[in-house]
Amino acid sequence: MLALASVIEQQSIKTVLLCGVAVFVSQGAFAQSDQQRISENEQNASAEPLPSVLIQTKKSRSTLSLPATTLQSLLPGMNPLKGLHQLAGVTFQSADPWGNNEQNFSLFIHGFSAQQLGYTLDGVPLGDQQYGNYNGLSPQRAVISENLRSVLMNSGAGDLATASTSNLGGTIESFSSDPRTKSNWAMAQTVGSYGASRSYLRYDSGEFATDTSSDESQSFYLAAVRQRARAWDFDGVQGGEQFNAKWVKHLAKAKITAYYNFSDKTEPNEDSVVRGTRESFTPYTRPTTHPDFRFAQTYLTPQGEPPQQDGANYRNYFGVAQRRDHLAYLKFDNQMGSNSNWVNQVYAHHDDGLGAVAGPIGVAGLPNLFKVYFPTQDLKQTFGGSGYAVRTTEYNINRFGFISNWQATTGAHQWQTGIWVERNRSSAYRRWYALDATQPLSPYQQPQNPLITQYGSEIDNQVVQFHAQDEWQLQPDFSLQAGFKSSLQFADGRFPVQPKVGAINGGSTALPEGNITTKQWFLPQLGMLWRVSPGDQLYMNLQKNLRQFITYGAVGASPWSLNNQSAFDLFKRTAEPETAMHFETGIRSRRQFSPQTAPIPGLTALDTQVSLYQVNFQNRLLQISPTPVISSIVNGNPILANVGGVKTQGIDIATTIQFGSRYSLFNALSYNHSTYLDDYSNGGNRVNTTGKQVPASPNWLNKTMLKANWRELEGQFTVDYVGKRYATFTNDLSVPAYVLMNVGMRYRLPFVWNGGINHLGIQITNLANRRGTSTLLVGAAAETYNSFPIAPRQIFFSLSSGY
């Protein structure tokens, strides 16, 4: 458990590194010296408190860095996106304490949702985090959490060089750790509530030279993790295996890095609870019935219908997300001279994914669908005699890309330019399988021999992004930044398998095919950074960005999910990508005190950042649901249209009070006001949304962390306040505010193994066992929404050694 402190004034790169915080410095040399490559073993041996949040002082926007040590102190193996919830202006919700279940998490930064942000790992794009992803993978599937070095959050539009087509509202950049300079074994074991177990093992080779006549060296590490955790509200075991390998070779003026990640993840899912004025039965949780197959059969009528009184909150037999990913990159950092460097990186990503739901065949809509394919057959017998059918969406992603960035300094100017090119071939197939009454399928198996292939999409998407920027140092304490980026997308979608007439709601005869080319040549950025005094900085940033159209077939807010070819052609002619103009300004301040100057006895440091922002969001693209229940198992083609704009204004205030090396108190207060500027039409009626608050994103947030350090024992106590959230576009329904508390303790054991320090820890999440709503699924104008609950109190014990 680490002190939550903000480092405002960088005295030197060496000082920060010695504090154990990995800092991303844009103008640093890539061929590091021996002094810069400080041993992580030596860092870990330090007993000094480590900063938990680092404010990036060389940015003209609000940029915060979260070291991996902070993530592990909150809960070993935590999703890095959930760790960002500790930062000002960030809301992360999930129904599990790890934040690992991708079906039920949501993320908002300054009113922008997860799918409107950009994500990278070591510069490699990770896509837009759609649940059924088509262009990437989640950060926790791209790197083992324990192998992270840091996570960088830009709450505005993000750096121009970020490889993303969705970073409308900010970027989240993750960085994997490099191999250690000394040979080392590291392990960590966490066990806890609901049979949770996470086992981590890593071997570092240490630096070794292949040619003893030169000062060149290389090193590598191999790491693996296995996690199992039973869901708290149903009988399903979530988890998987993951493997990382990283090799780094240091040359005289260059650095070569190779990275490989394999992730195999299986997550049985609970269903979201449907809430609203039309529902007479609204349980707190909506668990599936697996593995009690006998109960699952008696739960249904002979016709395969759930109890009528359960309404839309009927119980499925199981739901599951299965994901298998391979991600690799090769990176060459070349210091071309004393004032320039050139970075080239190639990467590849392959994903096989499957999302499955085993549900009753008699729920609204399914009998009509099945009759299209089996007009005269007995549906129950056709689907295995159980009364259930298994619906899958089967995904495939094949991405290849190239990133090149060049940087040089001439006089008072620091120039930067680069290009990103990617080709992504993705597919999504909707299939239906029988659930055999004698040998029922489990969520841990892959179904075979589909009875129906309802549709299949194949989309070829090519992206080209170019950027150029100049940072002009007018005075030693004053600099201006100016630049732009161009974003081009060339997408072509086809449906090798078309649905039969009647198989999709709305009378669609065929899903649309065709290409859409989007070219935005000039997306400008202008920034200013003024060092007012040695302890104070004033920054300002104005930037425009866009979110390219989603290239997904038949599902989601994608042009290739529209009802027919005419609707697609009209959208292609008239719709524009979502754009946002960000203005942000703020002050960073750091004060250090001696015993003689401290205004409060014992106070040694006071760090503060105040950030104000305004965003004008244009061409908001809304997916208007064709079904009254948001997560209906029978999806129909949405209405998709630009429906106006959103105006966002807000302020973040983050303060850390430090009392020597033993105590620190952190508080982050955030206010965000995001409102719609226009009404819209749902195809028949006008929906009055003008002036309404953007749902699911709260106005008020407050995060508090108290840290104490007593020699070998460290303690951490956090309090998290999330304000009232609206649950519909018209704000007729809402969920109340809540407060969650978490506590953690870590004890440094009095013995050393393999040159590393050993720790024993305990973490308690949701200390007061608070009930309430975590994730909101918003898709309707009024009267209904879906939700997931807050996970109950859980306790975890961890033992770590050598890291």
Sequence and secondary structure as in RCSB ss.txt:
>XXXX:A:sequence
MLALASVIEQQSIKTVLLCGVAVFVSQGAFAQSDQQRISENEQNASAEPLPSVLIQTKKSRSTLSLPATTLQSLL
PGMNPLKGLHQLAGVTFQSADPWGNNEQNFSLFIHGFSAQQLGYTLDGVPLGDQQYGNYNGLSPQRAVISENLRS
VLMNSGAGDLATASTSNLGGTIESFSSDPRTKSNWAMAQTVGSYGASRSYLRYDSGEFATDTSSDESQSFYLAAV
RQRARAWDFDGVQGGEQFNAKWVKHLAKAKITAYYNFSDKTEPNEDSVVRGTRESFTPYTRPTTHPDFRFAQTYL
TPQGEPPQQDGANYRNYFGVAQRRDHLAYLKFDNQMGSNSNWVNQVYAHHDDGLGAVAGPIGVAGLPNLFKVYFP
TQDLKQTFGGSGYAVRTTEYNINRFGFISNWQATTGAHQWQTGIWVERNRSSAYRRWYALDATQPLSPYQQPQNP
LITQYGSEIDNQVVQFHAQDEWQLQPDFSLQAGFKSSLQFADGRFPVQPKVGAINGGSTALPEGNITTKQWFLPQ
LGMLWRVSPGDQLYMNLQKNLRQFITYGAVGASPWSLNNQSAFDLFKRTAEPETAMHFETGIRSRRQFSPQTAPI
PGLTALDTQVSLYQVNFQNRLLQISPTPVISSIVNGNPILANVGGVKTQGIDIATTIQFGSRYSLFNALSYNHST
YLDDYSNGGNRVNTTGKQVPASPNWLNKTMLKANWRELEGQFTVDYVGKRYATFTNDLSVPAYVLMNVGMRYRLP
FVWNGGINHLGIQITNLANRRGTSTLLVGAAAETYNSFPIAPRQIFFSLSSGY
>XXXX:A:secstr
     EE S S HHHHHHTT     TT  SS  TTTS  HHHHHH  S   SEEE TT SS EEEEEHHHHHHHS
TT  HHHHGGGSTTEEEE SSTT   STT EEEETTEEGGGSEEEETTEE     SS SS   HHHHS GGGEEE
EEEESSS  TT   S  SS EEEEEE    SS EEEEEEEEEGGGEEEEEEEEE   B S TTSS EEEEEEEEE
EEEEE SSSS EEEEEEEEEEEEEE SSEEEEEEEEEEEEEEE    EEEETT S   S     TT HHHHHHHS
 TTS   GGGGGG   SEEEEEEEEEEEEEEEEEEEETTEEEEEEEEEEEEEEEEEEEEETTSTTHHHHHHHH S
SS HHHHTTEEEEEEEEEEEEEEEEEEEEEEEEEETTEEEEEEEEEEEEEEEEEEEEEEEESSS   TTS   S 
SEEEEEEEEEEEEEEEEEEEEEEEETTEEEEEEEEEEEEEEEEEEEE   TTSSBTT SS   EEEEEEEEEEEE
EEEEEEEETTEEEEEEEEEEEE     SSSSS GGGSSSHHHHHHHHHH   EEEEEEEEEEEEEEE  TTT SS
TT  EEEEEEEEEEEEEES EEEE SSSSTT SS B  EEEE   EEEEEEEEEEEEEETTTEEEEEEEEEEEEE
E   EE SSSEE  TT B TTS SEEEEEEEEEEETTEEEEEEEEEE  EE STT   EE  EEEEEEEEEEEEE
EEETTEEEEEEEEEESTT    EEEEE   SSSEEEEEE    EEEEEEEE  
